[in-house]
Amino acid sequence: MGAQSVYKLADAIAFAEGFYASGSNRPKRNNNPGNLSLDLGFPSVGMDGILVKFASLDDGWAALHKQISMMLNGTSQIYNADMTIADVASRYTATEQESWANNVAARLGVPVTTRISEI
């Protein structure tokens, strides 16, 4: 697992979560590009429903990078590197899982059947 894979997948997840959309949106307001529900040890300033409000955007990106590293290196209790993008979607988001998977895959230029270890 290289840092490049982590950054590429983080960018694609942020894209699917709407972080890059114009106008006011929840990921930007919360400094949480991945819409994470756990702070993973990074500074936070509260919650927005089930989503963490990180103290800074750098903290939000760092938490997302850590989450993805855990997915890829086998330390996540929810995800593993053999999961496809579609598999990840089924656990990452509770709504619009097919759309989320399609957005991540399109951003990466791969099919939803791609294993995250192959990114």
PyMOL CGO cylinders between C-alpha atoms (Angstrom):
from pymol import cmd
from pymol.cgo import CYLINDER

trace = [
    CYLINDER, 0.00, 0.00, 0.00, 1.53, 3.24, -1.08, 0.3, 1, 1, 1, 1, 1, 1,
    CYLINDER, 1.53, 3.24, -1.08, 0.74, 6.78, -0.06, 0.3, 1, 1, 1, 1, 1, 1,
    CYLINDER, 0.74, 6.78, -0.06, -0.36, 7.43, -3.65, 0.3, 1, 1, 1, 1, 1, 1,
    CYLINDER, -0.36, 7.43, -3.65, -3.16, 4.85, -3.28, 0.3, 1, 1, 1, 1, 1, 1,
    CYLINDER, -3.16, 4.85, -3.28, -4.29, 6.45, -0.03, 0.3, 1, 1, 1, 1, 1, 1,
    CYLINDER, -4.29, 6.45, -0.03, -4.41, 9.94, -1.57, 0.3, 1, 1, 1, 1, 1, 1,
    CYLINDER, -4.41, 9.94, -1.57, -6.19, 8.76, -4.73, 0.3, 1, 1, 1, 1, 1, 1,
    CYLINDER, -6.19, 8.76, -4.73, -8.85, 6.90, -2.77, 0.3, 1, 1, 1, 1, 1, 1,
    CYLINDER, -8.85, 6.90, -2.77, -9.25, 9.82, -0.32, 0.3, 1, 1, 1, 1, 1, 1,
    CYLINDER, -9.25, 9.82, -0.32, -9.84, 12.19, -3.23, 0.3, 1, 1, 1, 1, 1, 1,
    CYLINDER, -9.84, 12.19, -3.23, -12.42, 9.84, -4.76, 0.3, 1, 1, 1, 1, 1, 1,
    CYLINDER, -12.42, 9.84, -4.76, -14.25, 9.38, -1.45, 0.3, 1, 1, 1, 1, 1, 1,
    CYLINDER, -14.25, 9.38, -1.45, -14.29, 13.15, -0.85, 0.3, 1, 1, 1, 1, 1, 1,
    CYLINDER, -14.29, 13.15, -0.85, -15.69, 13.56, -4.36, 0.3, 1, 1, 1, 1, 1, 1,
    CYLINDER, -15.69, 13.56, -4.36, -18.44, 10.98, -3.71, 0.3, 1, 1, 1, 1, 1, 1,
    CYLINDER, -18.44, 10.98, -3.71, -19.26, 12.66, -0.38, 0.3, 1, 1, 1, 1, 1, 1,
    CYLINDER, -19.26, 12.66, -0.38, -19.77, 16.00, -2.14, 0.3, 1, 1, 1, 1, 1, 1,
    CYLINDER, -19.77, 16.00, -2.14, -16.74, 17.78, -0.69, 0.3, 1, 1, 1, 1, 1, 1,
    CYLINDER, -16.74, 17.78, -0.69, -15.87, 19.39, -4.03, 0.3, 1, 1, 1, 1, 1, 1,
    CYLINDER, -15.87, 19.39, -4.03, -19.43, 20.51, -4.82, 0.3, 1, 1, 1, 1, 1, 1,
    CYLINDER, -19.43, 20.51, -4.82, -19.94, 24.25, -5.04, 0.3, 1, 1, 1, 1, 1, 1,
    CYLINDER, -19.94, 24.25, -5.04, -21.89, 26.09, -2.39, 0.3, 1, 1, 1, 1, 1, 1,
    CYLINDER, -21.89, 26.09, -2.39, -22.26, 25.32, 1.27, 0.3, 1, 1, 1, 1, 1, 1,
    CYLINDER, -22.26, 25.32, 1.27, -22.04, 21.65, 2.05, 0.3, 1, 1, 1, 1, 1, 1,
    CYLINDER, -22.04, 21.65, 2.05, -21.68, 19.46, 5.12, 0.3, 1, 1, 1, 1, 1, 1,
    CYLINDER, -21.68, 19.46, 5.12, -18.19, 18.03, 4.44, 0.3, 1, 1, 1, 1, 1, 1,
    CYLINDER, -18.19, 18.03, 4.44, -16.75, 21.55, 4.05, 0.3, 1, 1, 1, 1, 1, 1,
    CYLINDER, -16.75, 21.55, 4.05, -18.60, 22.98, 7.08, 0.3, 1, 1, 1, 1, 1, 1,
    CYLINDER, -18.60, 22.98, 7.08, -17.35, 20.12, 9.23, 0.3, 1, 1, 1, 1, 1, 1,
    CYLINDER, -17.35, 20.12, 9.23, -13.77, 20.07, 7.87, 0.3, 1, 1, 1, 1, 1, 1,
    CYLINDER, -13.77, 20.07, 7.87, -14.59, 16.42, 7.15, 0.3, 1, 1, 1, 1, 1, 1,
    CYLINDER, -14.59, 16.42, 7.15, -14.03, 15.58, 3.45, 0.3, 1, 1, 1, 1, 1, 1,
    CYLINDER, -14.03, 15.58, 3.45, -14.85, 11.92, 4.04, 0.3, 1, 1, 1, 1, 1, 1,
    CYLINDER, -14.85, 11.92, 4.04, -17.93, 12.51, 6.21, 0.3, 1, 1, 1, 1, 1, 1,
    CYLINDER, -17.93, 12.51, 6.21, -16.40, 10.31, 8.90, 0.3, 1, 1, 1, 1, 1, 1,
    CYLINDER, -16.40, 10.31, 8.90, -18.37, 9.42, 12.01, 0.3, 1, 1, 1, 1, 1, 1,
    CYLINDER, -18.37, 9.42, 12.01, -15.24, 8.78, 14.14, 0.3, 1, 1, 1, 1, 1, 1,
    CYLINDER, -15.24, 8.78, 14.14, -12.41, 11.24, 14.76, 0.3, 1, 1, 1, 1, 1, 1,
    CYLINDER, -12.41, 11.24, 14.76, -9.74, 8.47, 14.70, 0.3, 1, 1, 1, 1, 1, 1,
    CYLINDER, -9.74, 8.47, 14.70, -7.68, 10.42, 17.24, 0.3, 1, 1, 1, 1, 1, 1,
    CYLINDER, -7.68, 10.42, 17.24, -7.60, 13.74, 15.38, 0.3, 1, 1, 1, 1, 1, 1,
    CYLINDER, -7.60, 13.74, 15.38, -8.78, 17.00, 16.99, 0.3, 1, 1, 1, 1, 1, 1,
    CYLINDER, -8.78, 17.00, 16.99, -12.50, 17.58, 16.70, 0.3, 1, 1, 1, 1, 1, 1,
    CYLINDER, -12.50, 17.58, 16.70, -14.85, 20.27, 17.94, 0.3, 1, 1, 1, 1, 1, 1,
    CYLINDER, -14.85, 20.27, 17.94, -18.07, 18.30, 18.21, 0.3, 1, 1, 1, 1, 1, 1,
    CYLINDER, -18.07, 18.30, 18.21, -20.53, 16.44, 16.07, 0.3, 1, 1, 1, 1, 1, 1,
    CYLINDER, -20.53, 16.44, 16.07, -22.99, 17.30, 13.31, 0.3, 1, 1, 1, 1, 1, 1,
    CYLINDER, -22.99, 17.30, 13.31, -25.49, 14.51, 13.80, 0.3, 1, 1, 1, 1, 1, 1,
    CYLINDER, -25.49, 14.51, 13.80, -23.41, 11.35, 13.43, 0.3, 1, 1, 1, 1, 1, 1,
    CYLINDER, -23.41, 11.35, 13.43, -20.57, 13.16, 11.61, 0.3, 1, 1, 1, 1, 1, 1,
    CYLINDER, -20.57, 13.16, 11.61, -17.43, 14.55, 13.22, 0.3, 1, 1, 1, 1, 1, 1,
    CYLINDER, -17.43, 14.55, 13.22, -16.65, 18.26, 13.05, 0.3, 1, 1, 1, 1, 1, 1,
    CYLINDER, -16.65, 18.26, 13.05, -12.86, 18.40, 12.80, 0.3, 1, 1, 1, 1, 1, 1,
    CYLINDER, -12.86, 18.40, 12.80, -10.89, 21.31, 14.25, 0.3, 1, 1, 1, 1, 1, 1,
    CYLINDER, -10.89, 21.31, 14.25, -9.27, 21.99, 10.87, 0.3, 1, 1, 1, 1, 1, 1,
    CYLINDER, -9.27, 21.99, 10.87, -9.46, 20.78, 7.30, 0.3, 1, 1, 1, 1, 1, 1,
    CYLINDER, -9.46, 20.78, 7.30, -5.96, 19.31, 7.69, 0.3, 1, 1, 1, 1, 1, 1,
    CYLINDER, -5.96, 19.31, 7.69, -7.26, 17.23, 10.61, 0.3, 1, 1, 1, 1, 1, 1,
    CYLINDER, -7.26, 17.23, 10.61, -10.19, 16.03, 8.51, 0.3, 1, 1, 1, 1, 1, 1,
    CYLINDER, -10.19, 16.03, 8.51, -7.93, 15.00, 5.63, 0.3, 1, 1, 1, 1, 1, 1,
    CYLINDER, -7.93, 15.00, 5.63, -5.53, 13.30, 8.04, 0.3, 1, 1, 1, 1, 1, 1,
    CYLINDER, -5.53, 13.30, 8.04, -8.40, 11.31, 9.57, 0.3, 1, 1, 1, 1, 1, 1,
    CYLINDER, -8.40, 11.31, 9.57, -9.61, 10.24, 6.12, 0.3, 1, 1, 1, 1, 1, 1,
    CYLINDER, -9.61, 10.24, 6.12, -6.09, 9.19, 5.14, 0.3, 1, 1, 1, 1, 1, 1,
    CYLINDER, -6.09, 9.19, 5.14, -5.83, 7.18, 8.35, 0.3, 1, 1, 1, 1, 1, 1,
    CYLINDER, -5.83, 7.18, 8.35, -9.19, 5.50, 7.67, 0.3, 1, 1, 1, 1, 1, 1,
    CYLINDER, -9.19, 5.50, 7.67, -8.07, 4.50, 4.19, 0.3, 1, 1, 1, 1, 1, 1,
    CYLINDER, -8.07, 4.50, 4.19, -4.68, 3.30, 5.45, 0.3, 1, 1, 1, 1, 1, 1,
    CYLINDER, -4.68, 3.30, 5.45, -6.53, 1.10, 7.93, 0.3, 1, 1, 1, 1, 1, 1,
    CYLINDER, -6.53, 1.10, 7.93, -8.73, -0.24, 5.11, 0.3, 1, 1, 1, 1, 1, 1,
    CYLINDER, -8.73, -0.24, 5.11, -5.65, -1.18, 3.09, 0.3, 1, 1, 1, 1, 1, 1,
    CYLINDER, -5.65, -1.18, 3.09, -3.34, -2.48, 5.81, 0.3, 1, 1, 1, 1, 1, 1,
    CYLINDER, -3.34, -2.48, 5.81, -5.79, -4.80, 7.56, 0.3, 1, 1, 1, 1, 1, 1,
    CYLINDER, -5.79, -4.80, 7.56, -6.24, -2.84, 10.80, 0.3, 1, 1, 1, 1, 1, 1,
    CYLINDER, -6.24, -2.84, 10.80, -9.85, -1.82, 10.12, 0.3, 1, 1, 1, 1, 1, 1,
    CYLINDER, -9.85, -1.82, 10.12, -12.57, -3.86, 11.79, 0.3, 1, 1, 1, 1, 1, 1,
    CYLINDER, -12.57, -3.86, 11.79, -15.02, -2.94, 9.02, 0.3, 1, 1, 1, 1, 1, 1,
    CYLINDER, -15.02, -2.94, 9.02, -13.04, -2.89, 5.76, 0.3, 1, 1, 1, 1, 1, 1,
    CYLINDER, -13.04, -2.89, 5.76, -10.24, -4.88, 4.15, 0.3, 1, 1, 1, 1, 1, 1,
    CYLINDER, -10.24, -4.88, 4.15, -8.06, -4.49, 1.08, 0.3, 1, 1, 1, 1, 1, 1,
    CYLINDER, -8.06, -4.49, 1.08, -9.84, -7.31, -0.79, 0.3, 1, 1, 1, 1, 1, 1,
    CYLINDER, -9.84, -7.31, -0.79, -13.14, -5.41, -0.79, 0.3, 1, 1, 1, 1, 1, 1,
    CYLINDER, -13.14, -5.41, -0.79, -14.31, -3.91, -4.06, 0.3, 1, 1, 1, 1, 1, 1,
    CYLINDER, -14.31, -3.91, -4.06, -15.41, -0.30, -4.31, 0.3, 1, 1, 1, 1, 1, 1,
    CYLINDER, -15.41, -0.30, -4.31, -19.01, -1.59, -4.30, 0.3, 1, 1, 1, 1, 1, 1,
    CYLINDER, -19.01, -1.59, -4.30, -18.29, -3.61, -1.12, 0.3, 1, 1, 1, 1, 1, 1,
    CYLINDER, -18.29, -3.61, -1.12, -16.86, -0.53, 0.58, 0.3, 1, 1, 1, 1, 1, 1,
    CYLINDER, -16.86, -0.53, 0.58, -19.93, 1.49, -0.44, 0.3, 1, 1, 1, 1, 1, 1,
    CYLINDER, -19.93, 1.49, -0.44, -22.22, -1.02, 1.26, 0.3, 1, 1, 1, 1, 1, 1,
    CYLINDER, -22.22, -1.02, 1.26, -20.56, -0.23, 4.59, 0.3, 1, 1, 1, 1, 1, 1,
    CYLINDER, -20.56, -0.23, 4.59, -19.32, 3.34, 4.10, 0.3, 1, 1, 1, 1, 1, 1,
    CYLINDER, -19.32, 3.34, 4.10, -22.65, 4.97, 3.35, 0.3, 1, 1, 1, 1, 1, 1,
    CYLINDER, -22.65, 4.97, 3.35, -26.16, 4.11, 4.45, 0.3, 1, 1, 1, 1, 1, 1,
    CYLINDER, -26.16, 4.11, 4.45, -27.83, 5.84, 1.51, 0.3, 1, 1, 1, 1, 1, 1,
    CYLINDER, -27.83, 5.84, 1.51, -27.36, 5.75, -2.26, 0.3, 1, 1, 1, 1, 1, 1,
    CYLINDER, -27.36, 5.75, -2.26, -24.69, 3.07, -2.11, 0.3, 1, 1, 1, 1, 1, 1,
    CYLINDER, -24.69, 3.07, -2.11, -24.73, 2.34, -5.84, 0.3, 1, 1, 1, 1, 1, 1,
    CYLINDER, -24.73, 2.34, -5.84, -24.39, 6.03, -6.69, 0.3, 1, 1, 1, 1, 1, 1,
    CYLINDER, -24.39, 6.03, -6.69, -21.57, 6.44, -4.14, 0.3, 1, 1, 1, 1, 1, 1,
    CYLINDER, -21.57, 6.44, -4.14, -19.69, 3.46, -5.61, 0.3, 1, 1, 1, 1, 1, 1,
    CYLINDER, -19.69, 3.46, -5.61, -20.20, 4.75, -9.14, 0.3, 1, 1, 1, 1, 1, 1,
    CYLINDER, -20.20, 4.75, -9.14, -18.88, 8.20, -8.18, 0.3, 1, 1, 1, 1, 1, 1,
    CYLINDER, -18.88, 8.20, -8.18, -15.78, 6.78, -6.47, 0.3, 1, 1, 1, 1, 1, 1,
    CYLINDER, -15.78, 6.78, -6.47, -15.07, 4.45, -9.38, 0.3, 1, 1, 1, 1, 1, 1,
    CYLINDER, -15.07, 4.45, -9.38, -15.61, 7.16, -11.99, 0.3, 1, 1, 1, 1, 1, 1,
    CYLINDER, -15.61, 7.16, -11.99, -13.27, 9.54, -10.17, 0.3, 1, 1, 1, 1, 1, 1,
    CYLINDER, -13.27, 9.54, -10.17, -10.62, 6.79, -10.15, 0.3, 1, 1, 1, 1, 1, 1,
    CYLINDER, -10.62, 6.79, -10.15, -11.33, 5.70, -13.73, 0.3, 1, 1, 1, 1, 1, 1,
    CYLINDER, -11.33, 5.70, -13.73, -12.00, 2.09, -12.74, 0.3, 1, 1, 1, 1, 1, 1,
    CYLINDER, -12.00, 2.09, -12.74, -15.07, -0.21, -12.47, 0.3, 1, 1, 1, 1, 1, 1,
    CYLINDER, -15.07, -0.21, -12.47, -16.92, -0.60, -9.15, 0.3, 1, 1, 1, 1, 1, 1,
    CYLINDER, -16.92, -0.60, -9.15, -15.68, -4.20, -9.08, 0.3, 1, 1, 1, 1, 1, 1,
    CYLINDER, -15.68, -4.20, -9.08, -12.08, -3.01, -8.55, 0.3, 1, 1, 1, 1, 1, 1,
    CYLINDER, -12.08, -3.01, -8.55, -10.58, -4.14, -5.26, 0.3, 1, 1, 1, 1, 1, 1,
    CYLINDER, -10.58, -4.14, -5.26, -9.29, -1.24, -3.20, 0.3, 1, 1, 1, 1, 1, 1,
    CYLINDER, -9.29, -1.24, -3.20, -5.91, -3.00, -3.00, 0.3, 1, 1, 1, 1, 1, 1,
    CYLINDER, -5.91, -3.00, -3.00, -5.64, -2.49, -6.78, 0.3, 1, 1, 1, 1, 1, 1,
    CYLINDER, -5.64, -2.49, -6.78, -5.96, 1.31, -6.62, 0.3, 1, 1, 1, 1, 1, 1,
]
cmd.load_cgo(trace, "trace")
